[in-house]
Each structure stands twice: as structure tokens, then as C-alpha cells.
Amino acid sequence: MQALRFLVILSALAVVTSAGAQVPEIFRDADLPLGEKLIRESQCNACHGRKVGGDGSAIYRPAGRINTPGALRGMVDMCSTELKLGLFPEESTAVAAVLNRDHYRFGLGPKPSARP
């Protein structure tokens, strides 16, 4: 009986936790594997590294000027235009969704910490 009670409480906690973390509407149907592939092929991190140094990840500053999912999507469009990548709208959305998942976390809550 204790085990059943524990499972019910654990299930309720999972529902409450997942309800608070929702993918923004703009990224809901994004193709994450496509976004990951495009980031790799377009060498985004190398370009960002040239701009800000290191591995380029310092460019992702959630408290900076990118403060909404739409602004993030717009920045990906700007990079695509500036670098003549020619990304289609769904490709820009896929890239922005990966950046949101990995760096910005709009609507997702804090990034889970790595377990030891």
C-alpha cells in the first residue's frame, strides 16, 4: 500500500512539474534533430567563437537583448541573412528551438543539472 501511495504522489508531482515547463508556441512543432544538424553544418559555434572568443557559447546571454522566443527566432533569421545561409522559415525555427532548449530556456525552466 505504501508503494502505491508513493507512486501516486510521484505521478502527481511529475504532472505538476511538467505543466510549469512548456515549450513556447513558436517552437512547439520544431524539428530539433534538423536544428542540431543545421547548427553543426553552418558552423555556428565557430562563427560565434570568432565574435566573442572561446567556444562561442558566451554569445548566448539570456538576460541580454534576446529576451523572448520571437527575438531568438529573429536573431537566427538575421544570422541566416547576414551569412547568406538561405534558411527556410522552418529551418530557422528548428535552429532557434535548439538554442532555446540548450541555452535560453524560454518557457522551460532552469536547465537540469548533470548528475554525478
PyMOL commands that set and color helices and strands:
alter all, ss='L'
color gray80, all
select helices_A, chain A and resi 2-20+25-27+32-42+44-52+57-59+69-82+89-104
alter helices_A, ss='H'
color red, helices_A
deselect
rebuild
show_as cartoon
